[in-house]
Amino acid sequence: MLNQAIVDQVMSIAQQRLNGALWINGQGFRVRFLFQEGTPIALDLGRDKESLFADTLLEYHKISADLHRMLGDVIAANPGSSQSSPVREFLEQQQALAPGESEQALQALVEDNLVRALSGQVVDMTFVADEGVESFDFDRSAILIRIAADLLVATARAREEEDQAVRFEVGSWEAVYAITETEGESSPISEAERLVLDQADGRRSVEEIAQVLRDSSLRVGRAVRLLVAKKILRRVAGLGSKTRAALDAMRQEAAQQAVAVKDEAAQDRRGPNPWVLTFLVGVLALLALAGWLVVEAGKRQSALDDLSVSVSRSIAAREFKQAFDLVGDARTKAGNDLMAIQHADSLQKMVEDSVSTELKSIDVLRQSSDFSEAQARLKTVPPDARTQALREAILESEEAFRARSATLERQVQEALQKEDIAAALAVVDANPGPEVSKAADHIDRWRLSLLEQAMPPGAPLAKRQSLLAKVRKSRPSQAQEERLSSVDGDLLRQQSQLTADIRKLRALAETGAWKAALDGCADIQESIAGSTLEVDLKSLRDRCAAIHDGLTAYLDGVAATIRQGGIKELGEAKAKAETLVKDWSAAPEKTQVDAALAALREIETALARDTMLTQAQSLDAWIQAAGEQHPFIAAVTFRRDQIRLIETTTQSAIEAARRLAKEAEWEAALQSLESLVSRPEVRVTAALADAEKLLAEVRGTVKDRKAMHLDLDAALAAGDIAKARELAVKLSLKYLPLQIESVPPGAQIIQDGKPIGQTPLLLRISAADRSEAHFELRLAGYLPLKLKGTEAEAGWRLAGSLARAPVAEATADFALTARPAAADDRIWLAGRSAVLTVESSGALHRISLDASGGALAQPVYAPAISTDQRVLLATRDGVCLSVVKGIVSRLPQSGRSDLPPVLYRSQVVLDRAFLVVAGDDGRLHAVNLSRPDEQWHSEPGAPFACAPVLKGEHILVARRDGQLESVQADDGKSTGRTSIGKPVSAAWAEGGALSGHAGATLWSWSGGELSSEDAPAEAAFASKNCLVTPTGRVWQRSSGVWKDLGRVEGKPSGPPLVWQQAGVVVPAGKLMAVLGAKPFTVASDSEFLPPVAVPGGRLLVATVGGKILLYEP
């Protein structure tokens, strides 16, 4: 019997659709199943497959022990072969197996191991989740099976029950069978049965037949069982060869003993011994008794075997009471025969086991909801506590089944009522058990109902199509598919007929008979509603409506055309009427279209006459002939009256133009006359000549006035107010135009939120409007400027200067005194209490001096320099500020200075670095930063013109009196001097040299020979490539050529700066001026420091008051 614990575990894994491996350790075996979503897909046999194969051949095909040992050697020589079976290849090479025997053995191997895995005694059983196929060795011990769990269990159970039935019905493998003397059944027999039948001679046992056929005793027993059932073989009271051999051995031993006794008696010379004779007689009697016992035992065994067959048949027929009665008979017939009693006991156990198996099968029927079959089979089982419990379980399960079945049917019904077919099918799919049968039947009845509704051919096409579509979605049966196909054919015929009807109606509509076509549409509307043909029907109705609308629109519009249409419009309307009459000859409105066509033709004829008088006379004649009932008589009459009115209207328009000219409204008079003479109807009036004459006079006057206005604009632009006023009098102007100007020009002028032009602009507005006018000037890169009309100079000139807009601005919280300088990709500014850095984006970073000793006593004027990975600022306090990564320290500085320092490092002596400053006392002062007590001071002289320059081991300086000097960097001793010969007005460092201006001379000195060239003018302030004269003229040198950029307003107060392509930037007190290609000025309430260019091209200007501005070029 199968081990129910193993079966339950396998089915539980299947129901939960788990992934993993089930390990089963039993007595004498160890196997492992692999599950994938609850389906067994592989089995690890726990032993080498080749060894199992060899053992199976030993049992099933009776190979010799020697061959079996040889196979063991083959397996050992080919471990883990993944390409093929070494055992199979060896046997095929030795021709030791008949065709097909290998496959039979492999099948037996798999089936036997499945039964063993599911029926063995379990020591422990473990499920390892997510254990994968990679852990299975298919080369050595694992096989692929992929079989549903329920089918796997059913296969193993069927195999076990069959084997059990064979063993019970056939008896032991020592049983002997012979062909029946009576004629058996005429049913055909298989090849295996024929082979067994050939060997069943009434002497060979089942085991002996298996040996002859090289097959297993179990497989031969199966064939014997089938042949017995077909009444071809019967069991005989004979003995198998083994039993007979044992009896023969007993007889031979008894005979040998008798001969020995006889010989002993013959040798006795004293004559017959009565005791010997008595002994011989006793031996013979014993031999006779043994024979009789053997015969009786055979008869008893035959009877018991017959009872065994009867019991097996009763069990097979589920007649368990009869089986128990037969077991009782077997006990009665057994008497005191111990073997017979044991046989009866085995029959008793077989019946009891069969009853247990039957109860389990009935419980399986209960679990599968086959309650009627379960009840029927339960009646065949003798009643006891187990049957009563099972009967109650069946009733309980049946009640739950019915409730569940009703629930599922209700869910399906509700889903179908909502036309949610997918939900209804999902209920059935999600519940594959028998409890869903009623729900499935409900869906089937629903399908049949829909099919019945779709059958009538007169039903609406869309409704029938919808019903069929629902049936198709619900997975119909084959028969229902056939009905669907039949209804589909009928639908195609219906659809074809309706399509033909729509086509005919469309053809009718195209003749103009739109009303008849619409009536036809109404007749087939119900049949077509909701179908795909509804689109065609709607298209047809739209076409009918379009034809009707086209006719209506034409008839509504043609009256207006007859009344006021020109030659072109009248021709188009006539052509349209001719087309309508031709194309839509069956239209209900055809009579009205014919009338319109007649009226149009008459008007076209009348308008072709020379004068309006003859045109009106022609229409008079048609009106009298047509009569008052003509549909368009009113329109034609209106047209005639209009023709008569045109002459009068033309004369009135000429008089109105003359009045405009007298009032000096020349433009209005010109526009009125040009419009009048351009009208086609005026071209045939008598007043046309007067209109053209007046138009020529007005055109001449307008031309003359335009020329005077141009002269007026030129006089205003030149500032000739007297001439402008003279021209204004001639033009009868009461005031001059308003002229709006800006610096720089080109600004957009905004009035009342709308642009009206660009500066400079002449605007002609009245005095009242001018006094209330407000304007705003806008120019990219400049701040907007608002102007008022009341601010106009002399009432006519309104000018404004635009201020440049910075891209960023900020304000420092302390006074700025140090000259701005670029160092480490940013601009450095300073005052007594802090150092300030400005990034190119305008972001400020304040570095307080509090942490380094507090505010300075004197202002800082020297610009910052970057050297030796630090930023240095010389001061008047005798210290030099050093900034490293935002941290300020104070270095010793011997002397006060407003100029940048020089840091000299000796190339000979280590750690000897002199900080050199140009002191305000006219001397150079140096201090060794490593040993502050080591200092040197140069000879005094005139004030310095710029910061000293380090060139190798020398320091170059320029003084205001024109003296140039070179000193040793490590001791300050003079190494050379020269003189420019005139005072230096400006100087700066340029590489390793000094450059500057002296009077009108530009000079350069690098410690050797002095070079110079003429400058365009004397410089008051200068820097590289630019200078500012004492009178404020600004010069710039570009590509070696000096150019005068103009004069700066105010007094220059610092060195200028060449700023990319924008021009030259000049500080002038509280004004910063940019002269050149893009001029502008910046004003402030405090004085500007010298300008500086920001890395990246922007301009930074700063005031002493702390205001900082950044500008784009």
Sequence and secondary structure as in RCSB ss.txt:
>XXXX:A:sequence
MLNQAIVDQVMSIAQQRLNGALWINGQGFRVRFLFQEGTPIALDLGRDKESLFADTLLEYHKISADLHRMLGDVI
AANPGSSQSSPVREFLEQQQALAPGESEQALQALVEDNLVRALSGQVVDMTFVADEGVESFDFDRSAILIRIAAD
LLVATARAREEEDQAVRFEVGSWEAVYAITETEGESSPISEAERLVLDQADGRRSVEEIAQVLRDSSLRVGRAVR
LLVAKKILRRVAGLGSKTRAALDAMRQEAAQQAVAVKDEAAQDRRGPNPWVLTFLVGVLALLALAGWLVVEAGKR
QSALDDLSVSVSRSIAAREFKQAFDLVGDARTKAGNDLMAIQHADSLQKMVEDSVSTELKSIDVLRQSSDFSEAQ
ARLKTVPPDARTQALREAILESEEAFRARSATLERQVQEALQKEDIAAALAVVDANPGPEVSKAADHIDRWRLSL
LEQAMPPGAPLAKRQSLLAKVRKSRPSQAQEERLSSVDGDLLRQQSQLTADIRKLRALAETGAWKAALDGCADIQ
ESIAGSTLEVDLKSLRDRCAAIHDGLTAYLDGVAATIRQGGIKELGEAKAKAETLVKDWSAAPEKTQVDAALAAL
REIETALARDTMLTQAQSLDAWIQAAGEQHPFIAAVTFRRDQIRLIETTTQSAIEAARRLAKEAEWEAALQSLES
LVSRPEVRVTAALADAEKLLAEVRGTVKDRKAMHLDLDAALAAGDIAKARELAVKLSLKYLPLQIESVPPGAQII
QDGKPIGQTPLLLRISAADRSEAHFELRLAGYLPLKLKGTEAEAGWRLAGSLARAPVAEATADFALTARPAAADD
RIWLAGRSAVLTVESSGALHRISLDASGGALAQPVYAPAISTDQRVLLATRDGVCLSVVKGIVSRLPQSGRSDLP
PVLYRSQVVLDRAFLVVAGDDGRLHAVNLSRPDEQWHSEPGAPFACAPVLKGEHILVARRDGQLESVQADDGKST
GRTSIGKPVSAAWAEGGALSGHAGATLWSWSGGELSSEDAPAEAAFASKNCLVTPTGRVWQRSSGVWKDLGRVEG
KPSGPPLVWQQAGVVVPAGKLMAVLGAKPFTVASDSEFLPPVAVPGGRLLVATVGGKILLYEP
>XXXX:A:secstr
   HHHHHHHHHHHHHT  EEEEEEETTEEEEEEEETTEEEEEE SS HHHHHHHHHHHHS   HHHHHHHHHHH
HHSTT SSS HHHHHHHHTT S TTHHHHHHHHHHHHHHHHHHHS EEEEEEEET  GGG  TTTTEEE    HH
HHHHHHHHHHHHHHHHHHHH STT BEEE SS        HHHHHHHHH  SSSBHHHHHHHHT  HHHHHHHHH
HHHHTTSEEE S   HHHHHHHHHHHHHHHHHHHHHHHHHHT TT   HHHHHHHHHHHHHHHHHHHHHHHHHHH
HHHHHHHHHHHHHHHHTT HHHHHHHHHHHHHHHTT HHHHHHHHHHHHHHHHHHHHHHHHHHHHHHTT HHHHH
HHHTTS  SHHHHHHHHHHHHHHHHHHHHHHHHHHHHHHHHHTT HHHHHHHHHH  SGGGHHHHHHHHHHHHHH
HHHH  TTS HHHHHHHHHHHHHT   HHHHHHHHHHHHHHHHHHHHHHHHHHHHHHHHTTT HHHHHHHHHHHH
HHHTTSTHHHHHHHHHHHHHHHHHHHHHHHHHHHHHHHH  HHHHHHHHHHHHHHHHHTTT TTHHHHHHHHHHH
HHHHHHHTSSSHHHHHHHHHHHHHHH TTSTTHHHHHHHHHHHHHHHHHHHHHHHHHHHHHHTT HHHHHHHHHH
HHTSGGGGGSTTHHHHHHHHHHHHHHHHHHHHHHHHHHHHHHHT HHHHHHHHHHTT SS  EEEEEESS  EEE
ETTEEEEESSEEE   HHHHHH EEEEE TTB  EEEEGGG BTTTEEEEE  B  SEEEE SS   S  EEETT
EEEEE SSEEEEE TT  EEEEESGGGTSS SS   S  EEETTEEEEE SSSEEEEEETTEEEEEE SS  SS 
 EEEE SSSTT EEEEEE TTS EEEEESSSTT EEE    S BSS  EEETTEEEEEBTTSEEEEEETTT  EE
EEEE SS  SEEEEETTEEEEEETTEEEEESSSS EEEE SS  SEEETTEEE TT EEEEEETTEEEEEEE SS
   S  EEETTTEEEEEETTEEEEESSS EEEE SS B   EE TTS EEEEBTTSEEEEE  
